[in-house]
Each structure stands twice: as C-alpha cells, then as structure tokens.
C-alpha cells in the first residue's frame, strides 16, 4: 500500500514539474546584455535630416512623396539609398557602452567641436532630435557620442562614422543623365570629324542613318545607351564661378556631343577633356554644372561608325531557315526544310537543286551555322573591281521565318580576301579571314 502511495506522489510531482517547466518556458527571458536605443522611432516617420560636419559643410534633406531631396546648401535630388541608410541607423542607433555619466571635459572625447552634428524631425513632433558624434575611441571599437542637452557620454558602433560622416556630394544622386532607356528611339554622336545617328526600327532593331544607311548592331547600341544611363558623377562643380569658363574643362568645344531622343524629349551629354585619375569632364548643358565621369564612358562615345554597324553578314539562323541556295559560277545548289508530321519529331533537309535527294540534316545545319556566323571585320565604302564582285565567287539566297523574309548576298573573292555585298547596305563588308572558306568546305562535304 505504501509503495502504491509513493508511486502516486512521484507521478503528481513529475506532472507538477512538467507544468512548471512549460509555464516558465513561455515567460520572456530578460536579455542581460540588451543595448539601450538612443532613439526609438519608426523610420517612415522621419521627415527631415540635417548633417553638419566639422569642416563646416551643412546638408539638409527633406522627404516628400517622391522620396528624399537635398534642400541645403542647394536643391538637388538625393541618393535615396544613402539617405535611407542614415534614417535607418538613426532610428535603430544603440549605446554600446556608457563612458561617463557626467562628463566635465568633453574635449577628451572630441565633443567640444563635434565631428558630426546630426538632427532629424519626426512627424507629429515639433522639436527636432539631435545627436553629436566625437572622436573614435583609442581602441577603435566605437565612436564617442552624446545628446546636446546631456553630459552623458557613450559609445556607439564604428559604423556611425561611415554612416553619418557624409558630405553634400556624398548624399547627392550622382546620376549624370536622366534617361528612360525603353523610350529611347534615336541616338546621335557628333564629333569634329563625324556624325553618327541611329534610329529605332521596330521593337528590337536599330538602323544607322548617318553617315551611311545600314543595319545597326542591337547589342552595341543598347550597351552604349546603358553606359549613358548608368553614368555617375565622380566629382561635381556647380558654383557659378566654377562653370563660368567652360574652356578649362574642354567643354567650350566638346570632343563628343551625344543627343538621346525619347520621342519629343531630348537629353544632351557633352564630353570634354581629361580630368584627374583617368576621368573626363562632362556636362548636361541644360544644367549649370560640370562633372567628371569614368574614362570607360569616354571610350564608348568615341566609337566609329563601323563599331555601331551590324557585323553579321546574314540575318538568318539555322533554326528559322526554310530554304538555302548558293550559286557559284554556273553551278547551283538549293536545299529546303521538310517539316516533320510528328509534333515531337525533328525537321529534316533535302537537296532540291540540281537534283532532289535527302541529305544528312545534322551536317547541313552545321553548314548553315557556319554561314550564319560569318561576320565583317571592316566596311568598305566603295566597291573596287579588285574585290571580285563584278563576277561573284558566289551568290547566296536564303529564305527564313517561314519564307516571310529573304536575303541575298554576293560574295567576291581575291586571294585570301573575301567581300560580301548586301542590297540593304552601301559598299561592301570585308569578311573575317578564312571563315567563308570554312563554311564552303562544310557545305561541299554534304553529298
């Protein structure tokens, strides 16, 4: 009987212990090392920020429906990421450690003349909040800080130094040009010796209209536009006395002027002479400022007409070709695609001229690939009899995109040099050395 009572007591004790464990586990465990927040505000409610540096630079920013804007010492768009970084850090700033509760000598901490004086305004509150930052601690583990009306000095994380120690230029949106790339339909590059103009042709094509009429290279044009859109100001001069004499920047007679058209709207970018550190002076003439940009953009703007032209000799691709015909002298060969009746089957190819026969489709598509990959290494304005185009080495006619498109290319050959002529381009294109011969040999191997 006693054994049974003991067993019952043990069960009750275990149950009670389990209850206590469950109850206590639900209670919040105080964090002994929790840091005290300097401020506790929702970042969305911070409406204005001002940063005063020991150098005397004073930058004020204000938030509106469009984001943050610099309002002092000038009015300019702000770098939204940098300002949001500041606002987030203000709202979450923590005291790492109290250094002195009642500091009598603020000079020790670099707080007599603070390196950074940061204030901000919160929606619904009249008085701005403010914090002063002094020197870094001798061990480099933090930055001394205090509130303006208190003698209490504390340490905050070293990230405060990089977060708040920012000049007006640091906080400015450094985008050199405002370009909406999808809307761009014209681009003109004007320099002393040339004018290049390309225009949008359809949804994904560009055509060159100056100095010659020819298809433009989509990737190259889009890359140049991308460089212009991404251009960042590395340094800026926007005081009246700085921009009075443009000659010192080489902008009285720009090396290149780029005009980007977006329907009726146009944006102009002028490139001047080299600045410091490999940069180049530039400006948007609609604004009273000059700035420097990276040399990579200068290189892009110096492109020659051929750089922007389409280099591919042919527009067709093996997958969309329906007929391929080549005539060399009096001999012609023609091939046509045979559509598979099986939805899951692959198409095949047959020769239809000079006689009809089935060919190895894999090898033939390999030959098609060789021809479609032919590229120009140079453009020649005028056709010379020495190019052999008076009596072409070959005339190639290709139908593609279900026969909706057709292109015809004449090939001239003199020694190792091969030239191609297209009716939609002026002059001739010099084909990359050896590539035409390789394509011809691939085709001739198909019997």
Secondary structure, DSSP 8 states (H G I E B T S, - for coil): -HHHHHHHHHHHHHHHHHHHHHHHHTS----TT--EES----GGGEEEEEEEETTS-EEEEEEETTEEEEEESS-EEB-HHHHHHHHHHHHH-EE-EEEETT-S-GGGGT-TT-SEEEEEEETT-SS-EEEEEEEE-TTSS-EEEE-TT---EEEE-THHHHHH---HHHHB--BS----GGG--EEEEEESS-EEEEEE-SSS-EEEEESS-EEE-HHHHHHHHHHHHH-B-SEEE-SHHHHS-GGGGT-TT-SEEEEEEETTEEEEEEEEEE-GGG-EEEE-TTSS-EEEE-HHHHHHHT--HHHHB--BS----GGGEEEEEEEETTEEEEEEEE--SSTTS--EEEEEESS-EE--HHHHHHHHHHHHT-BEEEEESS--GGGS-TT-SEEEEEEETTTTEEEEEEEEEETTEEEEEETTSSSEEEE-TTHHHHHHHHHHT--
